[in-house]
Amino acid sequence: MTSPQPGVPAVEVPPGWVTRAPSPDDVPALIDLVAAHQRAVRGRSSVDADAVHSVVVGVGSWTRRHVVVTDDAGTVRAWASVHDRAAGRTSIEVTVSPDLPEPQADPLATGLYTWTCETAKEVARERDQDVTQLDATVLAGDTRQQRWMQAIQLRRTRTWLQMSRPVAAEEADPQAFPPPREGVVVRRVAQHEDGLPVAEDVRAVHLVLEESFADHFNSYRESFAEFVTRLREDPGHRWDHWWLATVDSPEGPQLAGAVVGSVLAEDADGFEGSYIDYIGVHRSARGRGVAKSLLHTVIRDAAERGRNRVGLEVDADSPTGADGLYASMGWETVYRTESWQRDIETS
């Protein structure tokens, strides 16, 4: 075991290997590490290089703590991170070189996951939280990660469908989709002349999403500050990819739904895509075609921008049957991920 840099807990590693905090110079190696892991599990990779840069040394690093492991040749062989996602919610992640044999990979992963658990407790204590939920995302079929999850007593709680829909150029036509139902209005979040959004609209998006997901899996209250900060960490974030929907009522227009979107990096053909980070419809407005109108808006916007796809994630057991709606509108599942979770006391 080597002596880590100050602030990085000790992790057992083979002789000559080093644990340390990552530097900007490590970003290309970390991108390659994640890509190799994805290819080993699902045969292809879709790593967003800008997103990796953000979480390691960019804006996203402000709410994360990291440790990398290098071998005796200085090659990055593993990476662990802890994300202070919200009060009482901590995301953890460990990536180990897929070419490491189990006798090396297993103890290394166990040590790094122990580090993530202890670091998560420290992060939660700084928020005066007695308990925090650990949350890890695992590619479905990744038996090695599943084994490591069980070793630190996390349990699989949910499966998520990672879906994508192709976008055709003709869908930019205003007549490509039927208009919203009577009384439904979809509009982009208002912006000031400098491009920043109008505060009232941003708060409205947060409010409608909080209410929309109240009956969904693992729902919890995320403060407005946490919500905005987390979304702005994404290098694909754009304020002009936020929309609000209202419906008519006797009292006037009422908030009914919202979308928060972002930009997907260029694919192998050089085309960007659009991504729906969140789409929510208030329970009082369900059944009025709000979700479909919001989706049509995002597709049309993507076509207008010359993009070739719209991606999203959906709960495989969504209580609203959202996966069925997406499938009926042309989305197909590209791959699946799993949530593994555990509540831990911070004392």
C-alpha positions in Angstrom: 0.0 0.0 0.0 1.3 3.5 -0.8 0.7 6.7 1.1 -2.1 8.6 -0.6 -2.1 12.4 -0.9 -3.6 14.3 2.0 -7.3 14.0 2.3 -7.5 10.7 0.3 -8.2 7.7 2.6 -5.8 4.7 2.3 -6.8 2.0 -0.2 -5.0 -1.3 -0.4 -3.2 -1.6 -3.7 -0.5 -4.0 -5.1 3.2 -3.1 -4.4 4.3 -0.2 -6.6 0.8 1.0 -7.3 -0.4 4.5 -6.2 -3.6 6.0 -5.0 -4.1 9.8 -5.5 -6.5 12.5 -6.5 -6.9 12.9 -10.2 -5.4 15.8 -12.2 -6.4 17.3 -15.5 -3.8 15.2 -17.2 -5.7 12.1 -16.1 -8.9 13.0 -18.0 -8.0 11.2 -21.3 -7.1 8.0 -19.4 -10.3 8.1 -17.4 -12.3 8.5 -20.6 -10.5 5.5 -22.0 -11.1 3.5 -18.8 -14.9 4.1 -18.8 -15.1 3.3 -22.5 -13.2 0.1 -22.0 -15.6 -0.9 -19.2 -18.7 -0.1 -21.3 -17.3 -2.1 -24.3 -16.6 -5.1 -22.0 -20.2 -5.2 -20.7 -22.4 -4.1 -23.6 -20.1 -4.3 -26.7 -20.0 -0.6 -27.4 -19.3 2.7 -25.6 -20.9 6.1 -25.5 -18.7 8.1 -23.2 -19.2 11.9 -23.2 -15.7 13.2 -22.9 -16.9 16.7 -21.9 -19.0 15.2 -19.1 -15.9 13.3 -17.7 -13.9 16.5 -17.8 -16.6 18.3 -16.0 -16.9 15.8 -13.1 -13.1 15.4 -12.7 -11.8 19.0 -13.0 -14.7 21.2 -14.1 -17.9 22.5 -12.5 -19.1 19.0 -11.7 -16.0 18.4 -9.6 -17.3 20.9 -7.0 -19.8 18.4 -5.6 -17.6 15.3 -6.1 -14.6 13.6 -4.5 -12.3 11.3 -6.4 -9.5 8.9 -6.2 -7.6 7.2 -9.0 -5.3 4.2 -8.8 -2.2 3.9 -11.1 -0.1 0.8 -11.5 3.7 0.6 -11.3 3.9 1.9 -14.9 1.8 5.0 -14.1 -1.2 3.7 -16.0 -4.7 4.5 -14.5 -6.3 1.2 -13.6 -9.2 2.3 -11.5 -11.3 5.3 -10.5 -13.7 5.9 -7.7 -16.0 8.9 -7.1 -18.5 10.2 -4.5 -21.2 12.7 -5.6 -22.9 14.8 -3.0 -26.1 14.8 -5.0 -28.5 16.2 -2.4 -29.2 16.2 1.3 -29.5 12.5 2.3 -28.5 11.3 -1.2 -25.0 10.3 -2.2 -24.0 8.6 -5.5 -21.0 6.4 -5.6 -19.1 4.9 -8.6 -16.1 2.6 -9.0 -14.6 1.7 -12.4 -11.9 -0.9 -12.6 -9.9 -1.9 -15.7 -11.8 -4.8 -17.3 -8.6 -6.5 -18.2 -7.6 -6.9 -14.6 -8.1 -10.6 -13.4 -10.4 -11.2 -10.6 -7.6 -11.9 -8.0 -6.5 -8.3 -8.6 -9.8 -6.6 -9.5 -11.9 -7.9 -6.6 -9.8 -6.6 -3.6 -9.1 -3.4 -5.5 -12.8 -2.8 -6.0 -13.6 -3.7 -2.4 -11.1 -1.2 -1.2 -12.4 1.5 -3.4 -16.0 0.9 -2.5 -15.0 1.0 1.1 -13.5 4.3 0.4 -16.7 5.6 -1.3 -18.8 4.5 1.7 -16.6 6.2 4.3 -16.3 9.3 2.1 -20.1 9.4 1.7 -20.5 9.3 5.5 -18.1 12.3 5.7 -20.0 14.2 3.1 -23.3 13.5 4.8 -21.9 14.6 8.2 -20.9 17.9 6.7 -24.6 18.3 5.9 -25.6 17.3 9.4 -27.3 14.2 8.1 -27.6 11.2 10.4 -28.3 8.9 7.4 -27.6 9.0 3.7 -28.7 6.8 0.9 -25.9 5.3 -1.2 -26.9 5.0 -4.8 -24.8 3.3 -7.5 -25.7 2.8 -11.2 -24.7 -0.6 -12.8 -25.0 -1.6 -16.4 -27.5 -4.5 -16.6 -25.5 -7.7 -17.2 -22.4 -6.4 -15.4 -22.0 -9.5 -13.2 -18.7 -8.2 -11.8 -20.1 -4.9 -10.6 -23.2 -6.8 -9.3 -20.9 -9.0 -7.2 -19.2 -5.9 -5.8 -22.5 -4.3 -4.9 -23.5 -7.3 -2.9 -20.1 -7.3 -1.1 -20.8 -3.8 0.3 -24.5 -4.7 1.0 -26.2 -2.7 -1.6 -29.3 -4.2 -3.2 -30.7 -3.9 -6.6 -33.8 -1.7 -6.3 -34.8 -0.6 -9.9 -34.1 -1.2 -13.6 -34.0 1.8 -16.0 -34.5 1.7 -19.8 -32.0 3.9 -21.7 -34.1 4.8 -24.8 -33.4 6.6 -28.0 -35.5 7.8 -30.9 -34.3 8.8 -34.4 -35.1 12.3 -35.6 -35.9 13.0 -39.2 -35.3 16.4 -40.9 -39.0 16.7 -41.9 -40.0 16.6 -38.3 -38.9 20.3 -38.1 -42.1 21.1 -40.1 -44.7 22.8 -37.8 -47.3 20.4 -39.3 -45.3 17.3 -38.6 -47.2 16.6 -35.3 -50.8 17.3 -34.3 -51.3 20.5 -32.3 -51.7 20.2 -28.5 -55.2 19.5 -27.2 -57.5 22.4 -26.6 -56.4 24.3 -23.5 -52.8 22.9 -23.5 -50.0 25.4 -24.1 -46.3 24.5 -24.4 -43.7 27.2 -24.3 -40.0 27.6 -23.8 -38.8 28.9 -20.5 -38.5 32.7 -20.8 -35.0 34.2 -21.1 -33.6 37.6 -20.5 -31.6 39.3 -23.2 -28.3 37.9 -21.8 -29.6 34.3 -22.2 -30.2 33.7 -18.6 -33.7 32.3 -17.7 -36.4 34.2 -16.0 -36.3 33.1 -12.3 -40.0 32.6 -12.0 -40.0 30.1 -14.9 -37.1 28.2 -13.5 -38.8 27.9 -10.1 -42.0 26.8 -11.9 -40.1 24.0 -13.6 -38.7 22.8 -10.3 -42.1 23.0 -8.6 -43.9 21.0 -11.3 -41.2 18.3 -11.4 -41.2 17.9 -7.7 -45.0 17.5 -7.7 -45.0 15.2 -10.8 -42.5 12.7 -9.3 -44.0 12.6 -5.8 -45.6 9.2 -6.5 -42.5 7.8 -8.3 -39.8 5.4 -7.1 -37.4 6.8 -4.6 -38.9 10.3 -4.7 -37.5 12.8 -2.3 -37.5 16.6 -2.0 -34.5 18.3 -3.7 -34.0 21.9 -2.8 -34.2 24.4 -5.6 -30.5 25.2 -5.2 -29.5 21.6 -5.4 -31.7 21.0 -8.4 -30.3 24.0 -10.4 -26.7 23.4 -9.4 -26.8 19.7 -10.3 -28.3 20.3 -13.8 -25.9 23.1 -14.6 -22.9 20.7 -13.9 -23.8 18.9 -17.2 -21.7 20.4 -20.0 -24.7 19.7 -22.3 -27.0 21.9 -20.2 -28.7 24.7 -22.2 -31.4 27.0 -20.8 -33.2 27.1 -24.1 -33.8 23.3 -23.7 -36.3 23.9 -20.8 -40.0 24.0 -21.5 -43.2 24.5 -19.5 -46.7 23.4 -20.2 -50.0 24.8 -18.9 -53.6 23.8 -19.1 -56.7 26.0 -18.9 -58.8 25.9 -15.8 -61.6 28.1 -14.3 -58.9 30.0 -12.4 -56.8 30.5 -15.5 -53.7 28.7 -16.9 -52.3 26.2 -14.4 -48.9 24.6 -14.4 -49.2 21.1 -16.0 -45.8 19.8 -17.1 -42.2 20.6 -17.7 -39.1 19.3 -19.6 -35.5 19.8 -18.8 -33.3 18.9 -21.7 -29.6 19.0 -22.7 -27.3 18.4 -25.7 -25.9 14.9 -26.4 -22.3 14.9 -27.8 -21.7 14.1 -31.4 -22.1 10.4 -32.4 -19.9 8.5 -34.8 -21.6 10.2 -37.7 -20.8 13.7 -36.3 -24.4 14.5 -35.3 -25.4 15.9 -31.9 -28.5 14.7 -30.2 -31.0 16.0 -27.7 -31.6 14.4 -24.3 -34.6 14.7 -22.0 -33.2 14.8 -18.5 -36.6 15.2 -17.0 -40.2 15.2 -18.2 -43.0 15.5 -15.7 -46.7 16.0 -15.8 -48.6 17.1 -12.7 -51.0 14.5 -11.5 -53.9 16.9 -11.8 -53.2 17.3 -15.6 -52.6 13.7 -16.5 -54.8 12.4 -19.3 -54.9 15.6 -21.3 -52.1 14.9 -23.7 -49.5 17.1 -21.9 -46.7 14.6 -22.1 -47.2 13.9 -25.8 -47.2 17.6 -26.5 -44.0 18.2 -24.6 -42.3 15.2 -26.4 -43.4 16.6 -29.8 -41.9 19.9 -28.9 -38.5 18.3 -28.0 -38.5 16.3 -31.2 -39.3 19.2 -33.4 -36.7 21.4 -31.7 -34.1 18.6 -32.2 -35.0 18.5 -35.9 -34.8 22.2 -36.3 -31.3 22.1 -34.8 -30.2 19.4 -37.3 -29.9 16.7 -34.6 -30.5 13.0 -35.4 -31.8 11.6 -32.1 -33.5 12.2 -28.8 -32.5 10.1 -25.8 -34.1 9.6 -22.4 -34.2 7.3 -19.3 -37.4 5.8 -18.0 -38.2 3.6 -15.0 -38.9 0.1 -16.4 -41.8 -0.1 -13.8 -43.0 3.4 -14.2 -46.4 3.8 -12.4 -47.6 6.1 -15.3 -46.7 3.6 -18.0 -44.4 6.2 -19.6 -42.3 3.5 -21.3 -45.3 2.5 -23.3 -45.9 6.0 -24.4 -42.3 6.4 -25.5 -42.3 3.1 -27.4 -45.5 4.2 -29.2 -43.8 7.4 -30.3 -40.7 5.6 -31.8 -38.3 5.3 -28.8 -36.4 2.0 -28.5 -34.4 0.6 -25.6 -30.7 0.8 -26.4 -29.5 -0.7 -23.1 -30.6 -1.1 -19.4 -29.1 0.1 -16.2 -29.8 -0.8 -12.5 -30.0 1.2 -9.3 -28.3 -0.4 -6.3 -28.9 1.3 -3.0 -28.4 1.1 0.8 -29.0 3.5 3.7 -26.0 4.0 5.9 -25.7 5.8 9.3 -23.1 8.5 9.3 -21.9 8.1 12.8 
